[in-house]
Amino acid sequence: MRFNRALISAFFVWAFSFAAHAQPAPQSDSDKAPTILACFNAGQTAIRDLRACAQAWLTPTALLLCALQNTDAGKAGPIACPFLPDTPNGRAILDALLEQQYLTRDSNLSLDTRNFPGLPSAATVDACNKTAATQQDFLACIQTSMRHDQSQALLQCVGATDSETGRALCLAKSVAADPDLPAIVKCFGAQGAAPDKFASCLGAPDRVAAAKAAIGCAAQAGTSASALADCLLPNASPAEKALAACLVQSEDDDRSVAGCLGNFSPAMGRAEQASACFSDPGNSAAKCAGVLLGGTTHVSEIVAACAGVRRNAQVGCFLDKRPELAATQRLYGCFANGGEGSSLVAACTGELVPDEKIRRTLACATVANNDPATLAVCAAGSVLSDDAAHLAECAATSQDSPVSFALCAAAPKTDDNWRISAQCAVSSAGDSKSYEGCMGTPLAMNELGRCFKGKFGKDCFGPGNTLAKILNIAQ
């Protein structure tokens, strides 16, 4: 597994995907899979386009599992549909996962059964074939290889405890790459998510001192937006602080957030107004072109030159005639596809706010929705290192749930397979049959049986495989 700084900085937001649930559960929504598949089958195959249609972010593995869940065979499991939410948190998680796979948001997804989680390698299939005399022996060998020691230990641990803190510790202990995580999770379970209390869980004295100072600053600022902005962004420019002060008061409302961004950048304001104009079919192309092109001359000539272009492509046509407005074109696309509220901050400020930590803090302040405790954690995150800020954000968004906190805190040192496996382990309460149903293991084993005395990628998980037939796709 490739591990880098982008993964650390991106995954500080995992817990937002669990914040809406009072009880720990996998991030799965049985009502979402049909929408995702309808959008995908309608041609929205690019990751970004699929999000715009389904309001969910998908990785290659998540798309496959959601597609299988949408079938009769998948519903019997039930298989998880582990999409990522359309929030700044979900977007950041997605980018890190895609980077591991050398993909971007503009990459096209396809339904490929080889993206099934936890499949054995071709070498493992060959090895099992050498030692197995019967298909039953072969499948037992394959299943043993798929039941990795780590996932087995996690299931046993989760099944042996009834307490949420105990299950959270099971998750933390399964992350070998972060030996400090169990102690932090245990501290969270004892202290809770209150910013001043959780600060003591950060370990190193300098971390604790920095976090408590920022939290104290936010508490002293009270309801003063400008004072809170100073706490959130102590080293930022006056313009960035003014943006922070505006976003603090936006209550995560999409129109208010768009207004804040428009005040910060005239080009952004013009792009947002044009996006709103084009979204109303009652507005003429000429009217929207005037908004988009601002004070440029010859608007009527540009509109005439683009008369035969489809409405959803008119913006590109208009701006192609004015290369000096390339930044407006990029920002328009951001507003048209960036979602609402805090999602706009995460998606649309990259070119205008170069500092990644400042952008993260701005998104955090927006999604805080004026909650003093969350704003205090946003302030703490702005002065901490990436890994410590990640922990603080997890604490702020876990709703005092140790399991949600552990899943969030573990994310930087894990990958998409671990994410899905951990969610299934928790939702199954450690029951191996329920876990395997959540992961879709029975369907995988049925297909792998075809590889007895055969080759992986040819006799199983190759052309015409059983999963491809279930999904009615060419493979």
C-alpha positions as CSV (number, residue, x, y, z in Angstrom):
1,M,0.0,0.0,0.0
2,R,1.4,3.4,-1.0
3,F,1.3,5.9,1.9
4,N,2.0,9.6,1.5
5,R,1.3,13.0,3.0
6,A,-1.8,13.5,0.8
7,L,-3.4,10.5,2.5
8,I,-2.6,12.0,5.9
9,S,-4.0,15.4,5.1
10,A,-7.0,14.2,3.2
11,F,-8.4,11.7,5.7
12,F,-8.9,14.1,8.6
13,V,-12.5,14.2,7.5
14,W,-13.6,10.6,7.6
15,A,-15.9,10.9,10.6
16,F,-18.4,13.2,8.8
17,S,-19.6,10.1,7.0
18,F,-20.6,8.7,10.3
19,A,-21.8,11.8,12.1
20,A,-25.4,11.4,11.0
21,H,-25.7,8.0,12.6
22,A,-26.3,7.5,16.3
23,Q,-25.2,3.8,16.1
24,P,-22.1,2.6,14.4
25,A,-22.9,1.1,11.0
26,P,-21.2,0.8,7.6
27,Q,-21.6,3.7,5.3
28,S,-24.2,2.0,3.2
29,D,-27.6,3.1,2.0
30,S,-29.9,0.5,0.4
31,D,-31.8,3.3,-1.3
32,K,-28.6,4.8,-2.9
33,A,-27.5,1.8,-5.0
34,P,-30.4,2.1,-7.5
35,T,-29.7,5.8,-8.0
36,I,-26.0,5.2,-8.5
37,L,-26.6,2.4,-11.1
38,A,-29.2,4.5,-12.9
39,C,-26.8,7.3,-13.3
40,F,-23.9,5.1,-14.3
41,N,-26.0,3.2,-16.9
42,A,-27.2,6.6,-18.3
43,G,-23.6,7.3,-19.3
44,Q,-22.4,9.3,-16.2
45,T,-19.2,7.1,-16.0
46,A,-16.7,9.8,-15.0
47,I,-16.3,9.9,-11.3
48,R,-17.1,13.6,-11.2
49,D,-20.1,13.2,-13.5
50,L,-21.4,10.3,-11.5
51,R,-21.2,12.4,-8.3
52,A,-23.2,15.2,-10.0
53,C,-25.9,12.8,-10.9
54,A,-26.1,10.5,-7.8
55,Q,-24.8,12.9,-5.2
56,A,-22.3,10.2,-4.1
57,W,-18.6,9.6,-4.7
58,L,-17.5,6.1,-5.9
59,T,-14.3,4.3,-6.1
60,P,-13.9,1.3,-8.5
61,T,-14.5,-1.2,-5.7
62,A,-17.4,0.8,-4.2
63,L,-19.1,1.0,-7.6
64,L,-18.8,-2.8,-8.1
65,L,-20.3,-3.6,-4.6
66,C,-23.1,-1.1,-5.1
67,A,-23.9,-2.7,-8.4
68,L,-23.9,-6.1,-6.9
69,Q,-26.1,-4.9,-4.0
70,N,-28.6,-3.7,-6.6
71,T,-29.1,-7.3,-7.8
72,D,-31.2,-10.0,-6.2
73,A,-28.1,-12.0,-5.4
74,G,-26.5,-9.0,-3.8
75,K,-29.5,-8.1,-1.7
76,A,-29.5,-11.6,-0.1
77,G,-26.2,-10.7,1.6
78,P,-26.8,-7.9,2.0
79,I,-23.7,-6.6,0.3
80,A,-22.5,-3.2,1.4
81,C,-22.8,-0.1,-0.9
82,P,-19.8,1.8,0.5
83,F,-20.1,5.1,-1.4
84,L,-18.6,8.3,0.0
85,P,-20.9,11.3,0.8
86,D,-20.8,14.5,-1.3
87,T,-19.2,16.5,1.5
88,P,-15.8,18.1,1.8
89,N,-14.9,15.1,3.9
90,G,-16.0,12.6,1.3
91,R,-14.2,14.5,-1.4
92,A,-11.0,14.5,0.5
93,I,-11.2,10.8,1.3
94,L,-12.0,10.1,-2.3
95,D,-9.0,12.0,-3.6
96,A,-6.6,10.1,-1.3
97,L,-8.1,6.7,-2.4
98,L,-7.9,7.7,-6.1
99,E,-4.3,8.8,-5.7
100,Q,-3.5,5.3,-4.4
101,Q,-4.9,3.9,-7.7
102,Y,-3.5,6.6,-10.0
103,L,-6.9,7.9,-10.8
104,T,-8.5,11.4,-10.6
105,R,-12.0,12.7,-10.4
106,D,-12.1,12.9,-14.2
107,S,-11.3,9.2,-14.6
108,N,-14.0,7.0,-16.0
109,L,-15.2,4.1,-13.9
110,S,-16.2,0.8,-15.3
111,L,-17.8,-2.3,-13.8
112,D,-15.0,-4.7,-13.5
113,T,-15.4,-7.8,-11.4
114,R,-11.6,-7.9,-10.8
115,N,-12.2,-4.9,-8.4
116,F,-13.9,-7.2,-6.0
117,P,-12.3,-6.6,-2.5
118,G,-9.9,-9.2,-1.1
119,L,-9.5,-11.4,-4.1
120,P,-6.7,-13.9,-4.0
121,S,-3.8,-13.5,-6.4
122,A,-3.2,-15.7,-9.4
123,A,-0.2,-17.2,-7.6
124,T,-2.5,-18.2,-4.6
125,V,-5.0,-19.8,-7.0
126,D,-2.1,-21.8,-8.6
127,A,-0.8,-22.8,-5.2
128,C,-4.2,-24.0,-4.0
129,N,-4.6,-26.0,-7.1
130,K,-1.3,-27.8,-6.5
131,T,-2.3,-28.9,-3.0
132,A,-6.1,-29.6,-3.4
133,A,-7.4,-32.9,-4.6
134,T,-11.0,-31.8,-4.7
135,Q,-12.9,-28.6,-5.4
136,Q,-14.0,-28.5,-1.8
137,D,-10.3,-28.7,-0.7
138,F,-9.5,-26.0,-3.3
139,L,-12.2,-23.6,-2.0
140,A,-11.1,-24.2,1.6
141,C,-7.6,-23.2,0.6
142,I,-8.8,-20.1,-1.2
143,Q,-11.1,-19.1,1.6
144,T,-8.2,-19.4,4.1
145,S,-6.1,-17.1,1.9
146,M,-8.9,-14.6,1.7
147,R,-9.4,-14.6,5.5
148,H,-6.4,-12.6,6.2
149,D,-5.0,-12.9,9.7
150,Q,-5.7,-9.2,10.3
151,S,-9.3,-9.4,9.3
152,Q,-9.8,-12.6,11.2
153,A,-8.3,-11.1,14.4
154,L,-10.5,-8.1,14.0
155,L,-13.7,-10.2,13.6
156,Q,-12.8,-12.2,16.7
157,C,-12.0,-9.1,18.7
158,V,-15.2,-7.3,17.7
159,G,-17.3,-10.5,18.4
160,A,-15.8,-10.8,21.9
161,T,-16.9,-7.5,23.2
162,D,-20.3,-5.9,23.7
163,S,-19.0,-2.3,24.4
164,E,-18.5,0.3,21.7
165,T,-15.2,1.4,23.3
166,G,-14.1,-2.3,23.1
167,R,-14.9,-2.5,19.4
168,A,-13.2,0.8,18.8
169,L,-10.1,-0.6,20.3
170,C,-10.4,-3.7,18.1
171,L,-10.4,-1.4,15.1
172,A,-7.4,0.6,16.4
173,K,-5.4,-2.6,17.1
174,S,-5.9,-3.8,13.6
175,V,-4.0,-0.9,12.1
176,A,-0.4,-2.2,12.5
177,A,1.0,1.0,10.8
178,D,-0.2,3.2,13.7
179,P,0.9,1.6,17.1
180,D,-0.1,4.8,19.0
181,L,-3.7,4.6,17.8
182,P,-5.1,2.2,20.5
183,A,-3.9,4.6,23.3
184,I,-5.5,7.5,21.6
185,V,-8.8,5.7,21.1
186,K,-8.8,4.5,24.7
187,C,-8.3,8.1,25.8
188,F,-11.1,9.3,23.6
189,G,-13.4,6.7,25.1
190,A,-12.6,8.0,28.6
191,Q,-12.5,11.8,27.9
192,G,-15.1,12.2,25.2
193,A,-15.2,14.7,22.3
194,A,-15.3,17.9,24.2
195,P,-12.4,20.0,22.7
196,D,-10.7,20.9,26.0
197,K,-10.9,17.3,27.2
198,F,-9.8,15.6,24.0
199,A,-6.8,17.9,23.7
200,S,-5.1,15.8,26.4
201,C,-5.4,12.7,24.2
202,L,-3.0,14.2,21.6
203,G,0.0,12.9,23.5
204,A,3.0,15.1,23.0
205,P,3.0,18.1,25.4
206,D,3.6,20.6,22.6
207,R,0.5,19.3,20.7
208,V,-1.6,19.5,23.8
209,A,-0.4,23.1,24.6
210,A,-1.0,24.3,21.0
211,A,-4.4,22.7,20.8
212,K,-5.5,24.2,24.2
213,A,-4.3,27.6,23.3
214,A,-6.3,27.6,20.0
215,I,-9.4,26.3,21.8
216,G,-9.0,29.0,24.4
217,C,-8.8,31.6,21.7
218,A,-12.0,30.4,20.1
219,A,-13.8,30.3,23.5
220,Q,-12.7,33.9,24.2
221,A,-13.8,35.1,20.8
222,G,-17.3,34.0,21.5
223,T,-19.7,35.0,18.7
224,S,-17.4,37.6,17.2
225,A,-16.8,36.4,13.6
226,S,-13.7,38.5,13.1
227,A,-12.2,37.4,16.4
228,L,-13.0,33.8,15.5
229,A,-11.3,34.3,12.1
230,D,-8.1,35.5,13.9
231,C,-8.2,32.2,16.0
232,L,-8.9,30.1,13.0
233,L,-6.3,31.6,10.7
234,P,-3.7,33.4,12.8
235,N,-1.1,33.6,10.0
236,A,-3.5,34.2,7.0
237,S,-3.9,37.3,4.9
238,P,-6.6,39.9,5.8
239,A,-8.6,38.8,2.8
240,E,-8.5,35.1,3.9
241,K,-9.5,36.1,7.4
242,A,-12.4,38.1,6.0
243,L,-13.5,35.1,4.0
244,A,-13.3,33.0,7.2
245,A,-15.4,35.5,9.1
246,C,-18.0,35.4,6.4
247,L,-18.1,31.6,6.2
248,V,-18.4,31.3,10.0
249,Q,-21.7,33.1,9.8
250,S,-22.9,31.3,6.6
251,E,-24.5,28.4,8.6
252,D,-23.4,26.2,5.7
253,D,-26.1,27.6,3.5
254,D,-25.1,27.2,-0.1
255,R,-26.3,30.7,-1.2
256,S,-24.5,32.3,1.8
257,V,-21.4,30.4,1.1
258,A,-21.5,31.3,-2.6
259,G,-21.9,35.0,-1.5
260,C,-18.8,34.7,0.7
261,L,-16.8,33.3,-2.1
262,G,-18.0,35.9,-4.5
263,N,-17.0,38.7,-2.2
264,F,-13.6,37.1,-1.9
265,S,-13.0,37.0,-5.6
266,P,-14.8,39.0,-8.3
267,A,-14.1,36.2,-10.9
268,M,-15.7,33.7,-8.5
269,G,-18.7,35.9,-7.9
270,R,-19.2,36.2,-11.7
271,A,-18.9,32.4,-12.1
272,E,-21.4,31.8,-9.3
273,Q,-23.9,34.2,-10.8
274,A,-23.5,32.7,-14.2
275,S,-24.0,29.2,-12.8
276,A,-27.2,30.3,-11.1
277,C,-28.4,32.0,-14.3
278,F,-27.8,29.0,-16.6
279,S,-29.5,26.7,-14.1
280,D,-32.8,28.5,-14.7
281,P,-34.1,27.5,-18.2
282,G,-36.2,30.6,-18.2
283,N,-33.1,32.8,-18.6
284,S,-31.9,33.5,-22.2
285,A,-28.4,32.7,-23.3
286,A,-27.8,36.4,-24.0
287,K,-28.7,37.3,-20.4
288,C,-26.5,34.6,-18.9
289,A,-23.6,35.5,-21.3
290,G,-23.8,39.1,-20.0
291,V,-23.4,37.9,-16.5
292,L,-20.6,35.5,-17.4
293,L,-18.6,37.7,-19.5
294,G,-18.9,40.8,-17.3
295,G,-17.7,43.9,-18.9
296,T,-16.3,42.4,-22.0
297,T,-17.5,43.9,-25.3
298,H,-19.2,42.2,-28.3
299,V,-21.4,39.9,-26.1
300,S,-24.0,39.8,-28.8
301,E,-21.5,38.6,-31.4
302,I,-20.3,35.9,-29.0
303,V,-23.8,34.7,-28.3
304,A,-24.6,34.6,-32.1
305,A,-21.4,32.6,-32.7
306,C,-22.5,30.0,-30.1
307,A,-26.2,29.9,-31.2
308,G,-26.1,26.3,-32.4
309,V,-24.4,25.0,-29.2
310,R,-26.4,23.0,-26.6
311,R,-27.2,25.0,-23.5
312,N,-25.0,22.9,-21.2
313,A,-22.0,23.5,-23.6
314,Q,-22.7,27.3,-24.1
315,V,-20.5,28.4,-21.2
316,G,-17.4,26.7,-22.8
317,C,-18.3,28.2,-26.1
318,F,-18.7,31.7,-24.7
319,L,-15.5,31.6,-22.7
320,D,-13.5,30.1,-25.6
321,K,-13.9,33.4,-27.3
322,R,-12.3,35.1,-24.3
323,P,-9.1,33.2,-23.3
324,E,-8.3,35.9,-20.7
325,L,-11.3,34.6,-18.7
326,A,-9.9,31.0,-18.4
327,A,-10.0,31.3,-14.6
328,T,-13.7,32.2,-14.8
329,Q,-14.3,29.1,-16.9
330,R,-12.6,26.8,-14.3
331,L,-14.5,28.5,-11.5
332,Y,-17.8,28.2,-13.3
333,G,-17.3,24.4,-13.7
334,C,-16.6,24.3,-10.0
335,F,-19.8,26.0,-9.1
336,A,-21.8,23.9,-11.6
337,N,-20.4,20.6,-10.2
338,G,-19.1,21.5,-6.7
339,G,-22.2,20.7,-4.7
340,E,-23.6,23.0,-2.0
341,G,-22.6,24.8,1.1
342,S,-19.3,23.6,2.5
343,S,-18.6,21.4,-0.5
344,L,-18.2,24.6,-2.5
345,V,-15.4,25.7,-0.2
346,A,-13.6,22.5,-0.5
347,A,-14.0,22.3,-4.3
348,C,-13.7,25.9,-5.4
349,T,-10.9,27.6,-3.5
350,G,-7.9,25.7,-4.7
351,E,-6.6,28.3,-7.1
352,L,-7.5,31.3,-4.9
353,V,-6.2,30.0,-1.6
354,P,-2.9,28.2,-2.2
355,D,-2.3,27.0,1.4
356,E,-3.8,23.6,1.9
357,K,-4.2,24.0,5.7
358,I,-6.0,27.3,5.2
359,R,-8.4,25.7,2.8
360,R,-9.1,22.8,5.2
361,T,-9.7,25.3,8.0
362,L,-12.1,27.3,5.9
363,A,-14.1,24.1,5.0
364,C,-14.1,23.1,8.7
365,A,-15.4,26.6,9.7
366,T,-18.1,26.4,7.1
367,V,-19.4,23.0,8.1
368,A,-19.2,23.8,11.8
369,N,-22.6,25.6,11.3
370,N,-21.8,28.1,14.1
371,D,-21.3,25.4,16.7
372,P,-18.8,26.7,19.3
373,A,-17.3,23.3,20.1
374,T,-16.7,22.4,16.4
375,L,-15.3,25.9,15.7
376,A,-12.9,25.4,18.6
377,V,-11.6,22.2,17.1
378,C,-11.3,23.9,13.7
379,A,-9.1,26.4,15.4
380,A,-7.0,23.7,17.1
381,G,-6.6,21.9,13.7
382,S,-5.2,25.1,12.1
383,V,-2.2,25.1,14.4
384,L,-1.5,21.4,14.7
385,S,0.5,19.1,12.4
386,D,-1.5,17.2,9.8
387,D,-1.8,14.0,11.8
388,A,-2.7,15.8,15.0
389,A,-5.2,18.0,13.2
390,H,-6.7,14.8,11.7
391,L,-7.3,13.4,15.2
392,A,-8.9,16.7,16.4
393,E,-11.3,16.7,13.5
394,C,-12.2,13.1,14.1
395,A,-13.0,13.9,17.7
396,A,-15.2,16.9,16.7
397,T,-17.3,14.9,14.2
398,S,-17.7,11.5,15.9
399,Q,-20.7,12.5,18.1
400,D,-19.0,10.9,21.1
401,S,-18.9,7.5,19.3
402,P,-15.6,5.7,19.9
403,V,-16.2,3.4,16.9
404,S,-16.7,6.4,14.6
405,F,-13.7,8.1,16.1
406,A,-11.5,4.9,15.6
407,L,-12.6,4.5,12.0
408,C,-11.8,8.1,11.3
409,A,-8.5,8.1,13.1
410,A,-7.3,4.9,11.4
411,A,-8.1,6.1,7.9
412,P,-4.7,7.7,7.0
413,K,-2.9,4.4,7.5
414,T,-5.3,2.2,5.7
415,D,-6.8,1.8,2.2
416,D,-10.3,1.2,0.6
417,N,-10.3,-2.5,1.3
418,W,-9.7,-1.9,5.0
419,R,-12.3,0.8,5.1
420,I,-15.0,-1.6,3.7
421,S,-13.8,-4.5,5.7
422,A,-13.8,-2.6,9.0
423,Q,-17.3,-1.2,8.4
424,C,-18.6,-4.7,7.7
425,A,-16.8,-6.1,10.8
426,V,-18.6,-3.5,13.0
427,S,-22.0,-3.9,11.4
428,S,-21.8,-7.7,11.6
429,A,-20.8,-7.5,15.3
430,G,-18.0,-9.9,14.5
431,D,-20.3,-12.6,13.1
432,S,-18.3,-14.2,10.3
433,K,-21.4,-15.2,8.2
434,S,-22.8,-11.6,8.3
435,Y,-19.4,-10.2,7.6
436,E,-18.9,-12.3,4.5
437,G,-22.4,-11.4,3.3
438,C,-21.6,-7.7,3.7
439,M,-18.3,-8.2,1.8
440,G,-20.0,-10.3,-0.9
441,T,-17.8,-13.3,-0.2
442,P,-20.3,-16.0,-1.2
443,L,-20.6,-14.6,-4.7
444,A,-16.8,-14.4,-5.0
445,M,-16.4,-18.0,-3.7
446,N,-19.0,-19.3,-6.2
447,E,-17.0,-17.7,-9.0
448,L,-13.6,-18.8,-7.7
449,G,-14.9,-22.4,-7.7
450,R,-14.5,-22.3,-11.5
451,C,-10.8,-22.0,-11.1
452,F,-10.3,-25.5,-9.7
453,K,-7.7,-26.9,-12.0
454,G,-7.9,-23.7,-13.9
455,K,-6.4,-20.2,-14.1
456,F,-7.4,-17.0,-12.4
457,G,-8.5,-14.4,-15.0
458,K,-9.3,-17.1,-17.5
459,D,-11.5,-19.8,-15.9
460,C,-12.7,-17.6,-13.1
461,F,-12.9,-13.8,-13.0
462,G,-12.3,-13.9,-16.7
463,P,-14.6,-13.5,-19.8
464,G,-18.2,-14.5,-19.1
465,N,-17.8,-15.0,-15.4
466,T,-20.8,-15.5,-13.1
467,L,-20.6,-12.0,-11.5
468,A,-20.5,-10.4,-14.9
469,K,-23.6,-12.4,-15.9
470,I,-25.3,-11.3,-12.7
471,L,-24.5,-7.7,-13.6
472,N,-25.3,-8.2,-17.3
473,I,-21.9,-6.8,-18.3
474,A,-19.2,-7.9,-20.7
475,Q,-16.1,-9.0,-18.9
